[in-house]
Amino acid sequence: MKRIGTTLLSIFCLAAVSLLQDARAQARGRELYDLMGQGRLTTTTGSGQARWLPGGRGLLTSRAVADSGTRFYRVDVVTGQESPLFDGATEDAIRRQYTGVTGEEPTGLPFDRFTFVNDGRAMTFTVDDKHFLWDFGTSRLRQLLRPEIEPQPYSQDLMRGMSRSQLWNGTYSPDYTHFAYVKGYDLYITNTVTGEEKRLTSDGNEDTFNGRPNWVYPEEFNQRDAYWWSPDGRKLAYYRSDESDVHKFPIVHHLSPEAELELQSYPKAGEPNPTVVLKIIDIETGETVEIQTNSTPDNYIVRPIWLPDGSEILLRRLNRHQSVLELLAADVRTGRVRTILTERELAFVNLQDDFRLLEDGERFLWSSERTGWRHLYLYSLRGDDIAQLTSGEWPVGSIVRLDEDEEWVYFTGNTEMGLETHFFRVRLDGSSMQKLTTDPGTHRISMDPTGRYYVDSYSSFTTPNTANLHNADGSLIRNLMTTNTARLDSLALEPPELVIVKAADGVTELHGMLFKPAGYDPNVAYPLVVPVYGGPHSKAISNRYYHSSGDQRLAQLGFMVWRVDNRGQRNRGKAFETETYLKLGQVDLADQTAAVRQITQRPYIDGSRVGIYGGSYGGYMTVMALLKEPEVFHVGVASSSVTDWRNYDTIYTERYMRTPQENEEGYDLGSALPYAENLEGKLLLMHGTIDNNVHPGNTIQLVDALVKAGRNFDLMFYPDNRHGIRGAAGRHASKMRIDYLVEHLDPPAYPWEK
């Protein structure tokens, strides 16, 4: 019996060891979290990236060839067959002329990348800070003599994508004979043939910006450019921004014994804006015409567009409330303007980039939300409303392509209450509308310049990233990319769950996604973590593939992760979007709170351990949640947070809240500061010390309020970091956030982690 018992015990132990080994082989908890952070859980075959050649010539691809540099190939759209993009004579001519200009003798083409310009009639490339233009018609290479632009001090984060901006790169005239750029606060040009420099404006200073963007237009209107060449290259239209009444906000750089002071023109809600006028200067004579826009600190001048014949320049003027938008046409000789059309809304007009001028120079496409849903219209430049092209209780996304030869307009649209994005086309007379994408999901479209083909890259809740090539009528040509999820599938993750909950009004349906730890026990109550942004013009939930997302990864630490789209966000029509109008921090927070209350009714979610985190508007939502709803939210990590809308800029804040003078109650109820005494949970505040978007004063003011209220909290500042905390600081902030949530929410550990 003793021998049998010993044998059975040995078998039992061996089985237990085997089970433990199997469990370890099936990564869980922190091990799985780290594994997912390494990436490479899916692999793709093919590519969905479409580099279209101009003129419907096909697709472009390239490969590095040993001892021959980079070779470029044209890919036939239908067959997929490759052929050299440049014939032997062209390559020889480029090499020979390049040697003649530079004295260098490349073994292959002297460049590994280039840009088609002038509708494919020429191309530009750069080698060792020297710039060249190749003309396909004349087979001539010319070096473009121009200065290298030195970035202005503290301009590195003036706008998103600064390295690609006009301010850092300048702009060529249409014929490439001149190059325009800004030095200091004035506009210059250089003759690219002679290298001669000419100063066009001379009154620029810290209060007067000529051709240089201010801070608020790029950030809030995505108006990155500040000057525009006329079609004939003889004139430049440019912004003159008067910043003299705009507060100069001090930003201190502390990482040197003698701190440096950066002064930023930053108009805060209710305070004076810059006054922006549009001027047109003749580059030969210097004669300047000011467009009669009646510019004041209480209106905005945006989206200048030259007509092809150069006779007029179109622009849009918004009132300060951004509730009235006028499309204006200005005579470039006299500066006089006429109104083409006017959009009016009770709340705010969303700027759009759907203006497309037809080849007749008389008609144009336009999109409007006047019906409560963004739809497409055909207008004349006289202001005649010719036709409404689309209609229905769903919004158009954006115009993808206008094919005048076949009289089709191709565009995206948002359906299923904003969950899906699809591709459509409609005739220029509004007839024959077709939905071209048939698979459920979120579709991203790249269409060739002639409107004959398109690449559809999409995914859905159940379909990983896929790309297909289609004819313009939607018929399939071939698959371009598939995703292999075998390794991801082997992890046996819980599939993300789409959950419909009710908004705080008890009526409106909201979309949420719930992520669960792999192998979770439904008899165990897990803490809930809510990643949040929640601000206007954002959207988190759509029908796309979430299986390897950051939220899915976070769940593996033992959290239930819950993300929900509150009212006030995009793609569901104007009524849904304007629910938060004049009430930021009220309706949106109420919806997030209501959603948490509903999802925590599930027995495996512990409603007494709820964490929330976010940055920027998400940081604002986090501090508001901890301070206004302390019974629902218990742990928060807030980064780069607005804490009082009086601290934020005019264009964004007043679009949704009007001014503090007009909406004092809304600003008071939307401020975190008066609620500091309500803090009961654990709150970590993080901010970059030179944040020029949401100034660190926001967090400092909240710190002051919390101290005065006698509340304990945690604080982390990141020296010399802007709104996006990056690099080593970014990695530190990410780890600190995770550690904070784990420490204070105490997710259940897996057996082998205890």
N, C-alpha and C positions, 0 to 999 in steps of 0.2 A: 504493500500500500504506500509505504514511504517513497519507493522508487517511482510508482505511478504518479503520486502527488508531485514529486519533484519534476517529473517529465511534463505534467500538465502545466505546472508553474512556468517551466522554461518556454513551453509553447505559447502560453499567455504573454510572457514578457517579450518573446520574439514578435508576436502579433502586435503588441503595443508599440514596440520600436518601429515596426513596419508602418503602422498607421501614422506615427509621429513623423516618420520620414516622408510619407505621402503628403501629410499636412504641410510639412516644410516645403516640399516640392511645389505644392499649390500655394504660391505666395499670397499672404494676406497681411492686412494691417500696414504698419510702417514699411515693411519689406515691399509690399505691393505698391504703396504710394511712391517709394523711391524708384521702383522698377518702371512705373508709368512716367516718372519724370525724366527718364533717360531717353524717351522717344522710341522710334523705330518699332512701334507695335503694329504698324501697318506698312505695307509696301505698295507702291504703285507701278503699274506697267503702262508705258506710254506717257504722254503729256497732254494736258488740257490747255497749255499756254499757246495762244495763237498770235504769231507775229505776222500780220497780214502785209503783203506787198501792195503798193499803190496800184490803182488802175485795174484791180481784179486779176492780177498776175499770179496769184496763189499765195502760198505761205513761205516764210523765210526760216531757214535753219542754218546752223553753222557748226563747224567742228575744227578743233585745233589739229594741225597736221605737222608732224615732226619736220623741222628745218624748212617749213614753208609757211609758217604763221597760221592764221585763221582762214579757212575756206568757207565761202558762203554758197548756199544752195537754194534754188527755187523748188518748192514742193508742189506738185500738181494736186489741186484740191480733190479731184475725183479719184485719181488713180493712186495718189500717194507717192508717185515716182519723183526722184530727185534729179535735178540737172544744175550745172553751175550757174550761179546768178550772174556772174560777169564772164563774158567770153575772153579768150586768150588775148585778143587785141586790146580790150579794155584794161585788163590787168597789166599788160606790158606798158600801156600808155600811162597808167597811174604810177607804176613804179619808176618809169623813166622820168616823168615830170617831177615826181617827188624828189628824186635824186638831183634833178636840175635846180630845184628850189633850196634843198637843205644840204646837199653834198653827201647825204647818207645813201647807202645802197642796200635796201631790204631784200631778203631772199624771196619773200612773198609780198602780199599786200602789206602796207606799212601800218595797218590798223587792225584791231580785233573787234571793233564795234563802230557803227556809223549811224547816221540819222538821215532818212529821206526828207527832203524839203521841197517846197514849191510843187506840191502835188506829184512828187516823184521825178521831177525833171532834173533834180540835182541832189547831191548828198553832202553832208558835212562830217568831218571827223577831226579828232584831236590826237596829236602825238607829242609827248613831252612839252605840254603847255603851248604848243603851236597849233593853230587852227587852220583848217583847209576846207575849200569848197571845190567839189568836182561837178562839172556841168555835163550831163549825159548828151545834150544836144550838140555841144561844140567839142566835146571830148577834151576839155581844158581843165587843168588843175590850177587853183589860185590859193596862195596863202592869204588868210584874212588877218591883216595887221590890226591888232587891237590890244588894249592893255589888259593885264590880269587884274581882276577886281579884288581889292582887299576888303574883307568883311568889316563892317562898321563895328566899333566897340559895343559889346553887350547885345549884339544883334543875333547871336546864335540861337536864341529862342524867342525871337520876335514873332514868329509864326511857325506853324507846323510845316515840315518839309523844307526847312530853311536852306538846306544845301542845294535844293532844286529851284529856289526862288529867283525871280527877276532881280531882286535887290543884290543877290550874290553872283548872278550870272550875266546880267545885262540882256539886251534883246537886239537882234539884227533887223535891219530894214528888210522889206520883202525881197529886194533885189540883192541883198547882201553887200551893198556898197557902203553902208554906214552901220555903226554899232552904237547903241545908246546904253547909258549906264548912269548911276548916281555916285557922286563923290561927296561925302559929308551930307549936305542937305540940298544939293543942287544937281541939275540934270546936265549931262555932257553927251557929246557924240564924238566918234572917231571915224575918219574916212578909212575904210579897210583896204583901200588901194594905196594910199599915200602914207597912212599912219598919222595924219594930221588930226589933232584934237581941237575941239571947239566947245566952249562953255555956252550953254543955252540959257541958263537962268543964273542970277547972281545975288538974289536976296534971301537965300536959304539960311536958316539958323536953327537953334534949338526950339524956336517957336514957329518956324515956317518951314514946312517940308515940301519941296518941289520934286515930284516924281518918286518920292520915298513914302512907302506906306506908314501910316500910324499904327498903333498897336491894335486898336479895337476893330477896324474894318477887316483885316485878315482873320482875326480870331472869330468874329461873330457873323460876318457876311461872307466869309471865304473869298474875300476880295484881295487876293495876294498881289496882283499887279497894280501899278500906279502910273503907268504910261503906255501908250498904244500908237504904233505906226499907222499912218494912213496907207491905203492900198497902193498908192504910187510912190511911197517912201519919201515924200517931200515935206510932210508935216508930222508932228507928234502931238497927240492929245495927252495931257497929263493932269494929275491931281495937284492942286496946291492946298495943303492942309494947314490951316491956322490953328495952332495949339496954344496960343497965348493965354487963353482963359482956362485951359485944362490943368488940373492939379498935377504937379510933378511929384510922383510918389517916390519916396526914398527907399532904395534897396541896398543893403549893406553887405559887402563881401568881407567876411571875417578871417579868411585863411591867410592872412599876412599880418606882420606886426603893426603895420599902419593900414587899417581897414580902408577899402576902396568904396566910394559912394557912387551908386548908379541911380540916376534920376529918370523915372519913366513917366511919360505923359499918359495918364490913365484916368479916364472920366468915370467917376463912380455914380451910381444911381441917383438921379435927381440933381446932379451937378452939371456944369457946362461941358458940352461936347466940343470936339474940334469943328471948325467950319470948313467944309470941303467944297472947293469950286473946281470946275473943269475948264482948263485952258487948252488952246491949240496954238502951237508955234510953228512958223515956217522956218525950216532949218537953214535955209540960205539967207533970207532977209532978216530973220529974227522977229518979224511981225507977229504979234500975239493977239489972239481974240479970246475973250472970256465968254463962255457959254452962259446965257442968262437963266440960271437955275434958281435964282432967288435963294441962294444958300444962306442958312443960318445955323446956329448950334442946335436947332430943333428940327432939322430935316437931314436926310441922308441921300447922297448921290452915288449910285452903284451901277455896275454892269455896262460900262460904255462899249458900244459896238459900232465900228465904221460900216457904212453901206459900201458895197463893192465899187461904186463909181466915185466914192469920196465926197459926194455932195453934202451928205448929212451924217451926223453921228447920233446913234440912239442911246438913250440912257434911262435909268429908272430913278424916280424920286420918291422917297418914303417920308411920311411925317414921323415925328418922334415916337408916337404911339405905335407906329408900324401897322396901322389899321387902314391906311390909304396908300396905294401904290399907283403911280402914274408912269406910263410908258411915254417918253418924250422923244421927239426928233428935233435936232438942232441944226440950223444952217451954219456950216463951218466958216462962211465968209462974214456973216453978220453976228452970229451968236444967238440969233432969235430962235425961240423954241415953240413948238406946237405940241399939243397933247394928242396922242394916238388913241389911248384907252386908259381907263381908270378902274382899278380894283378896290372895293371897299368891303371891310368885314367888321363885325362887332368886336371881335377880339384882336387878332393879328393876321396879317397877310404873310404867308410863307414865301420867301424868295424861291424862285425856280430857275433852272437853266435850260428850259425847253424851247427857247426862241430859236427858230430855224427859218431863215429867209429863203424863199423859193427862187429859182433861177430867173424868173421874170422880173425880179427886183421889186415886185408890187405886193406879193402876198407872203404871209409868214405863219408859222405854227406857234401856238401859245398854249400854256396850260393854266388852269384856274380852279380854285376850290369854291367857286361861288354857289355851287349846288350843295355844298357840304362834302363833296368828294372831288378829288383832283381829276379833271378830265381835259381832253385835248380839243382845241378850237382852231379854226382857220380864219385869219383876219387879213384885211388889206392895210397897207401903210396909211391909208386915209382914215382908218379906224372902223371900217365896215366889218361887222361880224358875219362872215360868209357862211360858216357851217360849224356845228358842234360835231366832232368826229367820234367821240366816245361818250358813254353814259352808263348809269347804273350805280348801285350801292356798293362800290368798291373803288379804290383809288388807283389811278395811273401812277407808276413809279417814275420812269423817265423815258425820254425818247432815245432809242438806240441808233436808228438810221432812217433817213428820208431817201426813198428811191423815187425820184420824179419821173424817170423813164417809164416805170411800170405803175406809177401813181400809188405807191404803198408807203405808209408810215409804220415803222416797226418800233415797238415800245414794250416796256415791262409793266406789269400790273400786280397788285396785291389782293389776294383772294382768301377765302376761308377765315374771315375776321382777322386778316393780317398774318395768318400763319404761313401762307405760301406765296411765293413770287413766281409768276409765269411770264411767258413771252407771247406777244400778240402782234397782229398787224391789222390795219384798217385802210380802206381806200381814202384818198384825199377828199372825196365827197361824203365821207362818213358811212359808206356802205361796206358790206362784205367783211365785217370784222371776224377774225379767226384767232382762236387760241392755238398756238403752234406747239407748245409743250404739253405733253399728255401725262407724263409720270408725276405723281404727287411729289412735292418737295419744294425746295428753294433753288431756283434756277438763276445762274449768272450767264450773261450772254456776251459774246464777242463776235461782231459781224464784220464781214469784209467791206471795204470802202464802197463797192458797187452794189451792195445789197443782194448779192447772189447766193451767199453761203453764210452760215454762222456756226459757231461752236457753243454748245450748251453744256456748261459745267454745273452739276447739281448733286445734291444729296437729300436724304429724307431721314426720318426717324429710324428706318430699317435698311436704307440703302447708303453705303459709304460713297465717298466722292467718286463721281463718274463723269466722263466727258465724251460727248458724241458730236460728230460733224454732220450738219444737215444742209440740204438745199433750202432756199428761202421759203418754200411752201411747207416746210416742216418735215419733208420726207428724209429718211435717214440715208446718209452716204456710207459712214462707217464709224465704228467706235475708235476713239483716240486714247482713252485712259480708263483703266479699271483699278480698283483697290483690293488688295488681298488682306483679309482680316484674320487669317488663320492663327497668328500668334496672339492677337488681341482676344480672339474667341477662346483660346486655350486657357485664358485667365479666369474664365467662368464668372465674369462680372455680371452684376444685376443690370438688366436693361433699364435705361432711364424711362421714367413714367410721365406721360403728359397727364396733367390733372387740371380739371376745370373747377374753379372756385368762384364765389360771388364777391363782388366788390363791396365796399363798406355801405353802399346804398342798398344792398340786398337784392339787387336786380341785375346789374351788369355782370356778364360773364368775363372772367379773367383767365388767361392761360398761365399755367405754372409747370415747371419741370422738377420732379423729385428724383434724386440720386441716392442709392442705397449702398451700404458696404457689401462687398462680395461675401456670400455665405452668411448674411445677417440672420440673426435668430428673431423671429417675430414675437417671441415671448420676452425679449429684452427691450427695455425702453432706451432708445439712443438719443443723445442730444441733437438739436437741430441747428444748422448753420445756414444763414441767409446771405449769400453774396448779393449786393444790391448796387444799382446805379439809379434808375427810376426817374431820371430827369426828362424834360421835353426833348423831342426829336430822337430819343433813343428807343431801342427795342432789344430785348434779350431772347425772347422765345419765338422760334420759327420751326417749321418742319424741316429739320436738317439732322445730320448725323452727330450725336452727342456721345457716342460710346467711349471715345478716348479723350473727352474734353477735360478741362481743368476742374470742373465741378465733379465729374466722375472720379477723378483722381483724389480730390479732397475727401470724398466720401469714404475712401478706403482707410482713413485714419480712425474710423468708427463713428462718423457723423452721418446723419441724414442731412442732405444738402438740398435746399429749397430755393428756387429762383422763380420770380413771378413778375409779370408785366402789369403794373398798376395803370390806372387811368392817367391820361395826359401824354401818352406816348404815341408814336407814329404808326402809319399803315392801317389804321382802322377808321379813317374819316375824321373830319374836322370837329364834329360834336364830341367824340371820344377824346381827341387831342386837347380840346379847350376846357375839359372838366376841371383842370387845375388853374385856369386863368384867374389871376389876382389872388390865388390861394396856394402858392408853393409851400410845401411842408405841411399842408393840411390834408387835402384829398389824397395825394400820393401816399403819405404816411398812413392815413386811415386804411387805404387799400392793402398796403403791406401788412398792417396789423391784423386786419380781418382775414387775410389769407393765412397768416401764421395760426390764428385761432382755429381755423378750419382744418388745416393739415395736422395740427397737433392733437386732433381728436382720434387719430389712429393710435392704437395701443402701443405700437412699437416706437412712438416718438414721444420724448419726455418734454412736455410743455413747461417744465420748471427749469430747463437748461436750454435756452435759446440764445444763440450768438448771431451777430450780424456784422458785416464788414463791407467797406467800399472806399473808393477814392473820388475826389472832386465832388460831383453831385452825390455820388454814393457815400462819400464821407459825411456830407451834410445829412443825408438820410439816416446814417448810422448814429450820429450824435442826437438827432431829433428823436430817433427810436428809443435810445437809452434814457433820454430826459423827459419825453412826453408820454412814453408807454413803458414805464419801468416794470409793470406787472407782466408784460409780455416779452420784453427783450432784456436779457440779463448780462450779456458780455458783448462788447463792441470794440472794433478796431477801425478807427476813422483816419483816413489819410487825405491831406491836402484839402481840407474841408472848408466850404463856406459855412459860416456860423451866423451871419446876419446879412441879409440881402442888401443892406445899405453899403456893405463893403465891396460889392461886386460891380462890374462895369454896366454902363448905361444900356448898350444895345441889347445884350442878352436879358438883363434883369427887367428892363422896362417893357420889353416885348411881352413878357408874361405877367408882370406885376404893376405896370405903369410906374410912376415915380413915388417915392416915399411921401411926398407932399400930397399926392392924390389918393394914396392907398395906405394910410398910416396903420390902420387896423391889420391889413394883410401883412405888412412888414413886421408888425409886432408879433402876430401869431405865427409867422414863419421864421422868427428868430429863435435860435437855441439859447441865447443868453438869459432870458427871463426864467428859464426852466432849470437852471443849473442846480438849484436846491433839491430837485427831484431825483438826482442821481442816486441810485441804490446799488447798481451792479458794478461790474468791472469795465473800465473804459481806458483804452490806449489811444492817445492822439499822436499822429505822426505828421510832420510837415518839412518841406525843404526850406532852408533859410533864405533863398533868393527866388522863391516862387514869384514869377511876374504875372501869373494868371490869377490864381487865388492867393492873395498876399498872406504871408505868415501871420499878419496882424489878426486874421480871423481866428486862428488857433490861440494866439496870445490873449485875445479878448475873452475867449471861452475859459482859458486857464484862470484869468483874473476873476471871472464870475464864479468858477468852481471853488477857488481859494476863499473868496468872500463868503461863499455858502458853507464852508467847512467840509467840503467833500474831497475824498481821496480819489486819485486817478493816476494814470501812468502817462508819461510824455517822452517823445523821442524826436529831436530835430536832426535833420541831415544837412550838414554844412555844404554850402555852395551847390545845392541841388534845386532845380527848377520845379515846375509842376509835376513833371514826370520824374520820379526818383529812380535813377538809373545806375548802372555799373555795380560797383561793390556795395554802394548804398542801397541800390534796388534789391540786391540779393539779401542784404542784411534785413531790409524791411520785410521781405517775403517770409524769411525764416522767423523773424520776430512775431509776425502776424500769426503764423501757424502755431508757434510755441505758445502764444498767448491763448489762442482758442483751445488748444489741447489742455493746457494747465487749468484753465478756469471752467471748461465745460466737462472735463474728465470723461472722455469717451471710453466705453468698455474696451479693455485690452484683450487681444486674442491669447489663448492659453500659453503659447510659447513666447509671449512678450512680457508676461508677468514676472 
